[in-house]
Amino acid sequence: MMVRIECTSCGHVGITAAATLPRELTCSRCGSSRCVKAEDCRRVASRTAVIEWLCRAEAPPARAR
């Protein structure tokens, strides 16, 4: 399952696999880092939505927690 992660410092949005969490992540935009847990993230609706988001740089649709 892919999850959406938002940087608390600058608002930059990224995605990662929920199975790899918890772990320390570093924002590629501002360089801040924090420990991220799967419970802190929003699940991405579908793999297709992730690919479309990556290609168009729009916010991906996410399911409610």
Secondary structure, 3 states (H helix, E strand, C coil): CEEEEECCCCCCEEEEEHHHCCEEEECCCCCCEEEECHHHCEEECCHHHHHHHHHHCCCCCECCC
